[in-house]
Amino acid sequence: MQRVFIAAVVAVLSWGGWTFLQNYTLDGLSQLKVVPRTASSNGQDGTTSVAFHGGVIRVASFNIQVFGQSKLGKPDVMQVLCEVARRVDIMAIQEIRAKSDDILPRFVAQINSTGRKYDYVIGPRLGRSDSKEQYAFVYDTATIDVDRQALYTVSDPGDRLHREPLVGCFRARGAPPNEAFTFSLINIHTDPDETKMELDALADVYSAVRNDGRGEDDIILLGDLNVDENHLGRLGQVPNITWTVSGAPTNTRKDKTYDNILFNRLATSEFTGNCGVLDLMHDFNLSTQQALQVSDHMPIWAEFSVFEGGREGRITTAPGTQLR
């Protein structure tokens, strides 16, 4: 009986399809595209896959463990790193560790091998030991503008930070320039042995960047903090501060939360609420050991509207300020 029913259903569908094609034509097939049903799909342990939608940009952070000549020489590793970069509009990178200056140019060249047009800005080598590290921002020039003249390393005369943060100033493309989302990114990698002092210092860094004279209210601090959201010290007590990673592991072994993206929840109304941790093993079908070849961290990301204030035609001001 079940077979008869299935055969009947198939016959009806076939007849319906034939009748439709006899009476109608399909126009505009070149405009058709397949898109995900949702902005993100949940993986295990709270990690997510990044999907794409118009009107938003995706900001990411990735500690690419000891990113230097050795990783550049591993095609499988570089393929994953390039694909991660292509999934977001701008990525703050920590732990670039090489004596040569060709790491980022070669990385970006590989990202662009598919026809994309990414670029980068990079900071100086930093650290108290002989093993120096650099911060960088890699971004899609089709969706992000950068003010190269405004790139700077935070001054730390009291030497409270092992690697002083790199600050970049950006604007989202895709909206009229006078309505586009502008923002500053503070790229940081704390020392795991000095997190208490450094996280307290980062509260002062956040305030200093907010008041650096440019009038920017959207200040986003992101990177490898080496603590979870419950141990942010004075940084976690900054008024109206919020974070995107809570209760989800960000290391590749999935047993620690180290990385996060923080901002003022009142000022940065451009945040869409979409965010997550990109699971390298799930998204790229890697074993734990293969993923560890890429990094001992997973990338984290958050999504923001391209419009200042969160929607077209709405321009916000900094909290506590008044229009005159």
C-alpha positions as CSV (number, residue, x, y, z in Angstrom):
1,M,0.0,0.0,0.0
2,Q,2.8,2.4,0.9
3,R,4.5,1.8,-2.5
4,V,1.3,2.6,-4.3
5,F,0.9,5.8,-2.4
6,I,4.5,6.9,-3.1
7,A,4.1,6.0,-6.8
8,A,0.9,8.2,-6.9
9,V,2.7,11.1,-5.3
10,V,5.6,10.9,-7.8
11,A,3.1,10.8,-10.7
12,V,1.2,13.9,-9.5
13,L,4.4,15.9,-9.0
14,S,5.7,14.9,-12.4
15,W,2.4,15.8,-14.1
16,G,2.4,19.2,-12.2
17,G,6.0,20.0,-13.3
18,W,5.3,19.1,-16.9
19,T,2.1,21.3,-16.9
20,F,4.0,24.2,-15.4
21,L,6.8,24.1,-18.0
22,Q,4.2,23.9,-20.8
23,N,2.6,27.2,-19.6
24,Y,5.4,29.2,-18.0
25,T,9.1,30.0,-18.5
26,L,11.7,30.7,-15.8
27,D,13.3,34.1,-16.3
28,G,16.2,35.7,-14.5
29,L,18.0,32.5,-13.5
30,S,21.3,34.4,-13.6
31,Q,20.1,36.3,-10.5
32,L,19.3,33.3,-8.5
33,K,21.6,32.4,-5.6
34,V,21.5,29.9,-2.7
35,V,21.8,31.6,0.8
36,P,21.8,30.0,4.3
37,R,18.5,30.0,6.1
38,T,20.0,31.6,9.2
39,A,22.8,34.0,10.0
40,S,24.8,31.2,11.7
41,S,24.5,27.5,12.5
42,N,25.4,26.3,15.9
43,G,28.1,23.7,16.2
44,Q,29.2,21.8,19.3
45,D,30.5,23.7,22.4
46,G,28.8,26.9,21.4
47,T,30.9,27.4,18.3
48,T,29.3,28.7,15.1
49,S,29.7,28.9,11.3
50,V,29.9,32.3,9.7
51,A,27.2,33.0,7.0
52,F,26.9,36.1,4.8
53,H,24.2,38.8,4.5
54,G,24.2,42.3,3.0
55,G,24.2,45.5,5.1
56,V,26.6,44.1,7.7
57,I,30.3,43.6,8.3
58,R,31.9,40.9,10.3
59,V,34.8,41.7,12.6
60,A,37.0,38.9,13.8
61,S,40.0,38.2,16.0
62,F,42.4,35.3,15.6
63,N,45.6,34.4,17.5
64,I,47.4,32.6,14.8
65,Q,49.9,30.8,17.1
66,V,53.5,31.7,16.1
67,F,52.5,32.9,12.7
68,G,55.7,33.0,10.7
69,Q,57.7,31.2,8.0
70,S,56.9,27.7,9.2
71,K,53.1,28.2,8.8
72,L,53.6,29.9,5.4
73,G,55.4,26.7,4.3
74,K,52.3,24.5,5.1
75,P,49.8,24.6,2.2
76,D,47.0,22.9,4.1
77,V,47.4,25.3,7.0
78,M,47.5,28.3,4.8
79,Q,44.4,27.2,2.9
80,V,42.4,27.2,6.2
81,L,43.9,30.6,7.3
82,C,43.0,32.1,3.9
83,E,39.4,30.8,4.0
84,V,39.0,32.1,7.5
85,A,40.0,35.6,6.4
86,R,37.7,35.4,3.4
87,R,34.7,34.7,5.6
88,V,35.0,38.0,7.5
89,D,35.5,41.7,6.5
90,I,38.3,42.5,8.9
91,M,40.4,40.3,11.2
92,A,42.6,41.4,14.0
93,I,45.6,39.0,14.2
94,Q,47.8,38.4,17.2
95,E,51.1,36.5,17.5
96,I,52.8,37.3,14.2
97,R,56.3,36.1,15.1
98,A,59.0,36.4,12.4
99,K,62.2,38.4,11.8
100,S,61.3,39.0,8.1
101,D,58.7,41.5,6.9
102,D,57.1,39.4,4.2
103,I,54.7,37.3,6.4
104,L,51.7,39.5,5.9
105,P,52.3,40.4,2.2
106,R,52.6,36.7,1.4
107,F,49.5,35.9,3.4
108,V,47.4,38.6,1.8
109,A,48.6,37.5,-1.7
110,Q,47.3,34.0,-1.0
111,I,44.0,35.3,0.3
112,N,43.7,37.3,-2.9
113,S,44.5,34.4,-5.2
114,T,40.8,33.8,-5.7
115,G,40.2,37.3,-7.0
116,R,39.5,39.0,-3.6
117,K,41.1,42.3,-2.8
118,Y,42.3,42.2,0.8
119,D,44.9,44.4,2.3
120,Y,46.6,44.9,5.7
121,V,48.1,47.2,8.3
122,I,50.6,46.0,10.8
123,G,52.3,47.3,13.9
124,P,55.8,47.2,15.3
125,R,57.5,44.2,16.9
126,L,56.7,44.2,20.6
127,G,57.7,42.3,23.8
128,R,60.2,42.3,26.6
129,S,61.9,39.2,25.5
130,D,63.9,38.3,22.4
131,S,60.7,36.7,21.0
132,K,58.9,39.7,19.6
133,E,55.4,39.7,18.2
134,Q,53.4,41.9,15.9
135,Y,49.7,42.8,15.7
136,A,47.9,43.3,12.3
137,F,44.6,44.0,10.8
138,V,43.7,42.2,7.5
139,Y,40.6,43.6,5.8
140,D,38.5,43.4,2.6
141,T,39.0,46.6,0.7
142,A,35.5,46.1,-0.9
143,T,33.8,46.5,2.5
144,I,36.3,48.3,4.8
145,D,38.1,51.6,4.6
146,V,41.1,52.2,6.9
147,D,42.7,55.5,8.0
148,R,46.4,54.5,7.7
149,Q,47.5,57.8,9.2
150,A,45.5,57.1,12.4
151,L,47.1,53.6,13.1
152,Y,49.1,53.8,16.3
153,T,50.5,51.7,19.2
154,V,49.2,52.7,22.6
155,S,51.8,54.5,24.8
156,D,52.6,52.6,28.0
157,P,55.1,54.6,30.0
158,G,54.4,52.6,33.2
159,D,55.3,49.3,31.3
160,R,52.1,47.6,32.5
161,L,51.6,45.8,29.2
162,H,53.9,43.2,27.8
163,R,52.7,44.0,24.2
164,E,51.1,47.4,23.9
165,P,47.8,47.3,21.9
166,L,47.6,48.3,18.2
167,V,44.8,50.7,17.4
168,G,43.2,51.0,14.0
169,C,40.5,53.3,12.7
170,F,38.0,52.0,10.1
171,R,34.9,52.8,8.2
172,A,32.4,50.3,6.7
173,R,31.6,50.6,3.1
174,G,28.2,49.9,1.6
175,A,26.5,53.0,3.1
176,P,26.8,56.7,2.2
177,P,30.0,58.0,3.8
178,N,28.1,60.4,6.1
179,E,26.0,57.5,7.4
180,A,28.7,54.7,7.4
181,F,29.6,52.9,10.6
182,T,33.0,54.1,11.8
183,F,34.9,52.4,14.6
184,S,38.2,51.9,16.3
185,L,39.7,48.5,17.0
186,I,42.1,47.8,19.9
187,N,44.1,44.7,19.1
188,I,45.6,43.0,22.2
189,H,47.4,39.9,23.3
190,T,47.9,39.8,27.1
191,D,50.7,38.0,28.8
192,P,49.2,34.8,30.5
193,D,51.5,35.4,33.6
194,E,50.4,39.0,34.1
195,T,46.7,39.0,33.2
196,K,45.5,40.7,36.4
197,M,47.7,43.7,36.0
198,E,47.2,43.9,32.2
199,L,43.4,43.7,32.3
200,D,43.3,46.5,34.8
201,A,45.6,48.5,32.5
202,L,43.3,47.8,29.5
203,A,40.5,49.6,31.3
204,D,42.7,52.7,31.1
205,V,43.6,51.9,27.5
206,Y,39.9,51.7,26.6
207,S,39.3,55.1,28.1
208,A,42.4,56.6,26.5
209,V,41.3,55.4,23.0
210,R,37.8,56.7,23.6
211,N,39.2,60.1,24.4
212,D,42.1,60.3,21.9
213,G,40.6,63.4,20.3
214,R,38.9,61.8,17.3
215,G,35.4,61.8,18.8
216,E,34.9,58.1,18.0
217,D,32.3,56.5,20.2
218,D,32.5,52.9,18.8
219,I,35.6,51.5,20.5
220,I,36.0,47.7,20.1
221,L,38.6,45.9,22.0
222,L,39.4,42.4,20.8
223,G,42.1,39.7,21.0
224,D,43.6,37.1,23.2
225,L,42.9,38.1,26.8
226,N,44.0,34.8,28.3
227,V,41.0,34.9,30.6
228,D,37.3,34.3,30.4
229,E,34.5,36.8,30.7
230,N,34.4,36.3,34.5
231,H,38.0,37.5,35.1
232,L,38.2,40.7,33.2
233,G,39.3,42.8,36.2
234,R,38.8,46.6,35.8
235,L,38.2,46.1,32.1
236,G,35.1,44.2,32.9
237,Q,33.9,47.1,35.1
238,V,34.1,49.8,32.4
239,P,30.6,51.4,32.3
240,N,28.3,49.6,29.9
241,I,31.0,47.3,28.7
242,T,29.8,44.0,27.1
243,W,31.4,41.0,25.5
244,T,30.4,38.6,22.7
245,V,31.9,35.3,24.0
246,S,30.4,33.9,27.2
247,G,30.6,30.3,28.3
248,A,32.1,29.1,25.0
249,P,35.7,27.8,24.6
250,T,37.9,29.6,22.2
251,N,41.0,27.4,22.3
252,T,41.3,24.5,19.8
253,R,41.2,21.9,22.5
254,K,37.8,23.4,23.6
255,D,38.5,23.6,27.3
256,K,39.4,27.3,27.9
257,T,37.9,30.7,27.0
258,Y,40.8,33.1,26.1
259,D,39.6,35.4,23.3
260,N,36.8,38.0,23.3
261,I,35.4,41.1,21.6
262,L,34.3,43.9,23.9
263,F,32.5,47.2,23.4
264,N,30.1,49.7,25.0
265,R,26.7,48.2,24.5
266,L,25.0,51.7,24.5
267,A,27.4,53.4,22.1
268,T,27.8,50.5,19.7
269,S,24.2,50.0,18.8
270,E,25.5,48.8,15.4
271,F,26.1,45.3,16.9
272,T,23.5,43.0,15.4
273,G,23.6,40.3,18.1
274,N,25.2,37.8,15.7
275,C,28.5,36.5,16.9
276,G,30.4,33.3,17.7
277,V,33.5,31.2,17.7
278,L,34.4,29.6,14.4
279,D,35.0,25.9,14.9
280,L,38.0,25.0,12.8
281,M,37.4,21.2,13.1
282,H,33.7,21.4,12.3
283,D,33.9,23.9,9.5
284,F,37.0,22.5,7.8
285,N,36.6,18.8,8.7
286,L,39.9,18.7,10.6
287,S,41.1,16.4,13.3
288,T,42.2,18.0,16.6
289,Q,45.8,17.6,15.6
290,Q,45.2,19.1,12.2
291,A,43.5,22.1,13.7
292,L,46.3,22.6,16.2
293,Q,48.7,22.9,13.2
294,V,46.6,26.0,12.3
295,S,46.5,27.4,15.8
296,D,45.8,26.6,19.4
297,H,43.1,29.2,19.2
298,M,39.9,29.4,17.2
299,P,38.8,32.6,15.5
300,I,36.0,34.7,17.1
301,W,33.7,37.1,15.2
302,A,30.9,39.6,15.7
303,E,28.6,41.3,13.2
304,F,27.8,45.0,12.9
305,S,25.6,47.1,10.7
306,V,27.3,49.1,8.0
307,F,25.1,52.1,9.1
308,E,26.2,54.4,11.9
309,G,23.6,53.9,14.6
310,G,22.5,50.5,13.3
311,R,20.2,51.5,10.5
312,E,19.9,53.7,7.5
313,G,19.3,57.4,8.2
314,R,20.0,57.1,11.9
315,I,23.2,58.8,13.2
316,T,23.9,58.3,16.9
317,T,26.1,60.4,19.2
318,A,28.3,59.2,22.1
319,P,26.5,58.3,25.3
320,G,26.1,61.4,27.5
321,T,26.6,63.9,24.8
322,Q,24.0,66.4,23.5
323,L,23.4,67.9,20.1
324,R,23.8,71.7,20.1
